[in-house]
């Protein structure tokens, strides 16, 4: 896979397909650009699709911590500059959805639309404490300490029973993370509200917010809270889907991304 040396270090990416607008896919915590394999195959027939490993994930360098969303937004901006991608649709899943929001806040003229999939917003005290407890486990023992519980949150029980090999595949991918990188990512995840919070009210591009109604960590209530802060945004709550929406509802997600991208393509020669 191609790599590029950015100010944050070496970043791994894939740039496929043709067509406008370009679509950028950002994976979630503990994952890598391979999350988007099937989606890219579907989208690349009509769009240019860029996906990449975020800092500390996959084959991209792990910077010293603690991390902040500014670093991740800057990584994406530098990658887009290197690839000469102008005003793409940014799609972010889970922690990637928070990275996408940070990018939209810091570089408002660098994108034409935002799709936020299963991202956190406005955790209650109980929700914050639950994430903090998991972070403490990860900090002490690495991803293996939470892998089984994570699969139970990521996938509905029905999906786990029907597709045990798929669930095991993503469990093994999670276990490939180093204790250092996963702990830093979890700390950033824990600090989502602290670092973003009401700053997302400044997002002014067309925004689609999607989550599953059985997502226990990035709930439908959070999606609606987010929508209340991002003026003009649209919310879609998918029934009987847990957190790993890109896998459990991949075809539906591709359709929503395609329709959104077509509806929000920037005018030609808009810069």
C-alpha positions in Angstrom: 0.0 0.0 0.0 1.2 3.5 -0.7 2.6 5.7 2.1 3.4 9.4 2.5 5.6 11.2 4.9 3.5 13.9 6.7 4.5 16.2 9.5 2.9 13.7 11.9 5.0 10.8 10.4 4.4 8.2 7.7 0.7 7.6 6.8 -0.7 4.6 5.0 -3.5 5.3 2.5 -5.4 4.0 -0.6 -6.6 6.2 -3.4 -9.0 4.5 -5.8 -11.7 5.2 -8.4 -12.6 8.3 -10.3 -15.4 10.8 -10.2 -16.6 13.8 -8.2 -16.9 14.5 -5.5 -14.2 12.5 -3.9 -15.2 10.6 -0.8 -12.8 10.2 2.2 -13.5 7.3 4.5 -12.2 7.4 8.1 -12.2 4.2 10.2 -12.9 3.8 13.9 -10.8 3.2 17.0 -8.7 0.1 16.9 -9.4 -0.5 13.2 -7.7 0.4 9.9 -8.5 1.3 6.3 -9.5 -2.4 5.6 -12.8 -1.6 7.3 -13.9 0.0 4.0 -12.9 -2.7 1.5 -16.4 -3.6 0.4 -17.6 0.0 0.5 -14.8 1.1 -1.7 -15.5 -1.6 -4.2 -19.0 -0.3 -4.5 -18.2 3.4 -4.4 -15.2 3.5 -6.6 -17.2 2.9 -9.8 -18.7 6.4 -9.4 -16.4 8.3 -7.1 -12.8 8.8 -6.2 -12.4 7.1 -2.8 -9.6 7.9 -0.4 -9.2 5.9 2.8 -6.3 5.8 5.2 -5.0 4.6 8.5 -5.3 7.3 11.1 -2.5 8.0 13.5 -1.5 5.0 15.6 -3.6 2.6 13.6 -2.8 0.0 10.9 0.5 0.9 9.2 0.5 4.6 10.1 3.0 5.8 12.7 2.1 6.2 16.4 3.0 9.7 17.5 3.9 10.4 21.2 0.8 11.1 23.4 -1.5 12.1 24.7 -3.3 12.6 21.4 -5.8 15.4 20.4 -8.2 15.7 17.6 -6.2 18.6 16.1 -3.4 16.1 15.2 -5.8 13.9 13.4 -7.5 16.7 11.5 -4.0 18.0 10.4 -3.0 14.5 9.3 -6.1 14.4 7.0 -5.5 17.9 5.7 -1.9 17.1 4.8 -3.0 13.9 3.1 -5.6 15.7 1.0 -3.1 18.4 0.0 -0.6 15.6 -1.0 -3.3 13.9 -3.1 -4.7 17.1 -4.5 -8.2 16.3 -3.3 -10.4 19.4 -3.1 -13.6 19.6 -1.1 -14.4 15.9 -0.7 -17.3 14.4 1.2 -15.8 13.2 4.6 -17.2 10.0 6.1 -16.2 9.1 9.6 -17.1 6.1 11.7 -17.1 6.1 15.5 -13.8 7.8 16.6 -13.4 8.6 12.8 -16.7 10.5 13.0 -15.2 12.7 15.8 -12.1 13.2 13.6 -14.3 14.2 10.7 -16.1 16.7 12.9 -12.8 18.1 14.1 -11.7 18.4 10.5 -14.9 20.3 9.6 -14.4 22.7 12.5 -10.7 23.4 11.7 -10.9 23.4 7.9 -14.5 24.5 7.0 -13.7 25.3 3.4 -11.8 22.1 2.7 -14.9 19.8 2.5 -18.3 19.9 0.8 -20.2 17.6 3.1 -19.9 15.4 6.3 -21.3 12.0 7.1 -21.0 11.0 10.7 -21.6 7.3 11.5 -22.1 6.1 15.1 -20.1 8.8 16.8 -20.3 9.9 20.4 -21.8 13.2 21.6 -22.8 14.5 25.0 -22.2 11.4 27.1 -24.1 11.3 30.4 -22.1 10.9 33.6 -22.8 7.2 33.6 -21.8 6.8 30.0 -18.6 8.7 30.6 -17.8 6.5 33.6 -18.3 3.3 31.6 -15.9 4.5 28.9 -13.4 5.5 31.6 -13.6 2.1 33.2 -12.8 0.4 29.9 -10.0 2.9 29.3 -8.4 1.9 32.7 -8.6 -1.8 31.6 -7.0 -1.0 28.3 -4.3 1.1 29.9 -3.4 -1.7 32.3 -3.7 -4.7 30.0 -4.1 -3.7 26.3 -6.9 -4.5 23.9 -7.2 -8.2 25.0 -8.8 -6.9 28.3 -11.8 -5.6 26.4 -11.9 -7.6 23.2 -14.8 -10.0 24.0 -16.9 -7.2 25.5 -16.2 -5.0 22.6 -17.5 -7.6 20.1 -20.7 -7.8 22.2 -21.2 -4.0 21.9 -20.1 -3.8 18.2 -22.5 -6.5 16.9 -26.0 -7.5 17.6 -26.4 -11.0 19.1 -28.3 -12.1 15.9 -25.4 -11.0 13.8 -22.9 -12.7 16.1 -24.8 -16.0 15.8 -25.2 -15.8 12.0 -21.7 -14.6 11.2 -19.2 -15.8 13.9 -16.3 -15.8 11.4 -16.8 -12.1 10.6 -17.0 -11.2 14.3 -13.9 -13.2 15.0 -12.1 -11.5 12.1 -12.7 -8.1 13.7 -11.8 -9.3 17.1 -8.4 -10.4 15.7 -8.0 -7.1 14.0 -8.6 -5.4 17.4 -6.0 -7.6 19.1 -3.4 -6.5 16.5 -3.3 -3.1 18.2 -0.4 -2.4 20.5 -1.2 -1.6 24.1 0.4 1.9 23.6 -1.6 2.9 20.6 -4.9 1.5 21.7 -4.6 3.1 25.1 -3.9 6.5 23.5 -6.8 6.1 21.1 -9.1 5.1 24.0 -8.0 8.2 26.0 -8.8 10.4 23.0 -12.2 8.6 22.7 -12.8 9.3 26.4 -12.1 13.0 25.9 -14.5 13.4 22.9 -16.9 15.8 24.6 -14.1 17.7 26.3 -12.3 18.4 23.0 -15.3 18.8 20.7 -18.4 19.6 22.7 -20.2 22.8 21.6 -17.5 23.5 19.0 -19.5 21.3 16.6 -22.1 24.1 16.5 -19.7 25.9 14.1 -20.0 23.1 11.4 -21.7 24.7 8.4 -21.5 22.1 5.7 -24.3 19.7 4.8 -24.2 16.9 7.4 -25.8 13.5 7.6 -25.7 11.7 11.0 -26.3 8.0 11.1 -26.4 5.4 13.9 -28.1 2.1 14.8 -30.9 2.0 17.3 -29.1 -0.8 19.1 -25.8 1.0 19.5 -25.2 1.0 23.2 -22.2 3.4 23.2 -23.0 5.9 20.4 -26.7 5.9 20.9 -29.6 7.3 18.9 -30.0 9.9 21.7 -26.4 11.0 21.0 -27.1 11.3 17.3 -30.1 13.5 18.0 -28.0 15.6 20.4 -25.4 16.0 17.7 -28.1 17.0 15.2 -29.4 19.7 17.5 -25.9 21.2 17.6 -25.1 21.0 13.9 -27.5 23.4 12.1 -29.4 21.8 9.2 -28.1 18.3 9.7 -30.2 15.2 8.9 -30.4 12.2 11.2 -31.0 8.5 10.1 -31.5 5.9 12.8 -31.2 2.3 11.4 -33.3 -0.3 13.1 -31.8 -3.5 14.6 -28.2 -2.4 14.1 -25.5 -2.2 16.7 -22.3 -0.2 16.7 -20.5 -1.9 13.8 -22.9 -0.3 11.3 -20.5 -0.3 8.4 -20.4 -4.1 8.6 -24.0 -5.0 9.8 -25.6 -2.5 7.3 -22.8 -2.0 4.8 -25.0 -2.0 1.6 -27.4 0.5 3.1 -24.5 2.7 4.3 -23.1 2.7 0.7 -26.4 3.8 -0.7 -26.7 6.6 1.8 -23.2 7.8 1.2 -23.7 7.7 -2.6 -27.0 9.7 -2.5 -25.5 12.2 -0.1 -22.4 12.7 -2.2 -24.4 13.2 -5.4 -26.7 15.7 -3.7 -23.8 17.7 -2.2 -21.2 17.7 -4.9 -19.5 21.1 -5.1 -20.1 23.1 -8.3 -17.4 22.6 -10.9 -14.5 25.1 -10.6 -15.6 26.0 -7.1 -12.2 25.5 -5.7 
